[in-house]
Amino acid sequence: MTFKELGLIDPILKALADKGYTHPTPIQQQAIPVLLKGKDLLGSAQTGTGKTAAFTIPILQQIYDNIGSGKGGRKLKALIITPTRELAIQIDDNVTEYSKYTGIKNTVIFGGVKQAAQVNAMRKGVDVLTATPGRLLDLVKQGFISLKDIEYLVLDEADQMLDMGFIHDIKKVLKLVPHKRQSLFFSATMPKAIVDLSKLILGDFEKVSIAPEKPTAERVDQSVYFVSKKSKAKLLEHLIETENPETVLVFSRTKHGANKIVKILDKSGINAAAIHGNKSQAARQKALSAFKDGKTQVLVATDIAARGIDVSELELVIQYDLPNVPETYVHRIGRTGRAKASGIALSFCAQDERPYLKDIEKLIKQKIHVIAEHPFLVDPADEESQSSQDSRPKNNNRNSNRNRSQNSSSRPKKQTAGRPNKRFNSKPKSE
């Protein structure tokens, strides 16, 4: 099936052709006809499936048709809410690309920057607005944004909204938009709290659930290194210097940890930058742009800041700290191996992170390959001493009360690496 067969208008088809898109992804093929009929939609899809185009294209087409029939002036008609600045910017960029031949106006608003430019953009007239919840409600309260004419409401990455504590903000927005509207609700996972929230938002809806042709865990070559906390930095330096991948995304559990990793890499002459919530929006965008352009080899990120990172051909993801929520692991490794591509994900696992590893393997239904030989192998005596001094990392997530096996911290049996040391096709480092 082609985009033309989905009944899309010529201005949108032309924009898609400019990007080289002729055939819809599975979620686009299922969602676009439903949305063009005006129905609400509950979508379950991972990143890299094309879901942004699945909801933006039909909304743009309906707005264009109404403008052409004289039904609409320049009033805010579509609101897309997303949890992070980076994801908001990414979605707005897509709206701009798909609507460039339609005359539709769009903009994006988010916190962390001065509001003047955003207010000016709204005053000029906007059809489609992509926003983070906090800045949206702030500008509504100040009278700069009215939601009374909203016809299309999109809630993207709803599970992340829930994790980040935006549920109350979303409920406030629901009270401000018209009851009669088309609503779209997207979430990578569907826990009970998300299902309950979807019932508040959706009316007569259809559900679209798309799994990648292969689950993320199968598309990505995964390995784990058992290493003490104090040796993680040395192992990271060693891997980057010996493998020399062109792009590396490193996940840190904390903002302070991300900054510390960057300092260590900088001292070793490795070009690195960090993005997290304490960085200004300008600094985050500068770091992300340098990474995408290949000027920065290593980007160190916290989970929240990494939402919205979309880098084509990202070679390697390294989990410096294992996440205490197994679903987060899948989100992380999904930064590589996007769409149909393959990728590599390496994890560093200290003694007190072994229970997290077991939970991850249970979720993805496979054992993660253990790199049994490397220069920084765990010394069991050191690990026992360290684990007696260090308490297990706090688990503040809703899954924190799960029972852990008493045997989960035992040292796994040694395995053979079974993979060549050199994984990447990158050029050797210049002297």
Sequence and secondary structure as in RCSB ss.txt:
>XXXX:A:sequence
MTFKELGLIDPILKALADKGYTHPTPIQQQAIPVLLKGKDLLGSAQTGTGKTAAFTIPILQQIYDNIGSGKGGRK
LKALIITPTRELAIQIDDNVTEYSKYTGIKNTVIFGGVKQAAQVNAMRKGVDVLTATPGRLLDLVKQGFISLKDI
EYLVLDEADQMLDMGFIHDIKKVLKLVPHKRQSLFFSATMPKAIVDLSKLILGDFEKVSIAPEKPTAERVDQSVY
FVSKKSKAKLLEHLIETENPETVLVFSRTKHGANKIVKILDKSGINAAAIHGNKSQAARQKALSAFKDGKTQVLV
ATDIAARGIDVSELELVIQYDLPNVPETYVHRIGRTGRAKASGIALSFCAQDERPYLKDIEKLIKQKIHVIAEHP
FLVDPADEESQSSQDSRPKNNNRNSNRNRSQNSSSRPKKQTAGRPNKRFNSKPKSE
>XXXX:A:secstr
  TGGGT  HHHHHHHHHTT  S  HHHHHHHHHHHTT EEEEEE TTS HHHHHHHHHHHHHHHHHHTT   S 
  EEEE SSHHHHHHHHHHHHHHTTTTT  EEEE SSS SHHHHHHHHT  SEEEE HHHHHHHHHTTS   TT 
 EEEE SHHHHHHTT HHHHHHHHHHS SSSEEEEEESS  HHHHHHHHHH SSEEEEEE  SS HHHHEEEEEE
E  GGGHHHHHHHHHHHH  S EEEE SSHHHHHHHHHHHHHTT  EEEE TTS HHHHHHHHHHHHTTS SEEE
E HHHHTT   TT  EEEESS  SSHHHHHHHHTTSS TT  EEEEEEE GGGHHHHHHHHHHHTS  EE    T
T   HHHHHHHHHHS      STTTT    TTTTS        S S          
